[in-house]
Amino acid sequence: MNWISVLCGQSAMLMFVAASHRGNRVFWHDRLTAARRRILKSCAAAVLLLSLALQTLSDGTVILNMIEWILLASPEIMVATLACSLWERSARP
């Protein structure tokens, strides 16, 4: 497993969350326009592809590396969603 790949994947998931409707409300206080949200989502997709490329190029069999990358996506999504929820909770009085 390549740790840089994991960090890129987590960063991409956090960018996807920040570009969502809820993330726009929580992190940006509804200041992101639709065009800026699309740009942020495009950047997140590019970083996610970089994560996939780094994972497939790491040591071991390509098929096993792809399976490992897919299995790591689920915890990354949960951590990003949890970070959004905690940020929202801490912003409330």
N, C-alpha and C positions, 0 to 999 in steps of 0.2 A: 504494500500500500504506500502511496506517495502522499506525504502530509501536505505538500503544497496543493495537490489536487483536492484534498479535503477542505483546505482553507478557501480555495477558489470556489468550490461548491457551496460552502456556507455563505460566503460573500454574495454569490449569485442569488441564493435563496433570500437573503436579507434584502437585496435590491428588489427582488420580485415582490416581497411583502411591502416594502416601502412604496412601490409603484401601484399597489392595489388601492381600491376605494377606501378600505379601512386604514391602510397605511398612510394614505394621503391625509385622512382626517387626523390620525394619531400623531404622526411624525411631522407633517408639513402644515397642519391646521388648514386644510383645503386650499392651499396656495399653489399647488401644482396644476398646470393646465393639462389638457388631454395630450397635447403634443409633447410636453415634457415627460409625462408618464410613459408615453410610447418610447421615447428616447431612453428612459431609465430601464424599461423592460427589454429593449434591444441590447443595451449594455449588459444586462443580467444574462441574457441568452448567450451573448458572446463569451462571457466569463464562464458560463456553464459548459459551453463547448470546449473552452480551454481546459477546464477540469476533466472533461471526458478524454481529451487528447493526452493530457498528462497521465491519466490513469491507465490508458491503453498502452502508453509507451514505457510504463514502469516494468520492473522485472517480473517474469512469470509469463504464463499463457495469456494471450489476448482475450480469449473467451472468459477465463476466470476473472481477469481484471475488469471486464465489462460487467459481469455479474456482481462483483464486489462494488463497483461504482453505483449500480442500480440499487443494491441493498443499502448503501450509505446515503442515498437520496432521502429516504424516509426520515431518519433522525435529523437530517439537515432541515427538512421542512418543519418538523415539530419544534426544533430549537428556534427557528426564525419566527414561527407563529407565537411561541411562548415569549420571545423577546418583545414582540409587538404587544401582547397582552399585558406583560409586566410594565412596559412603558406607558400604556394607556391607564393602568391602575395607579401608577405613581403620579400621573398628571392630575388625577381627580382629587378634589379636596377631601 
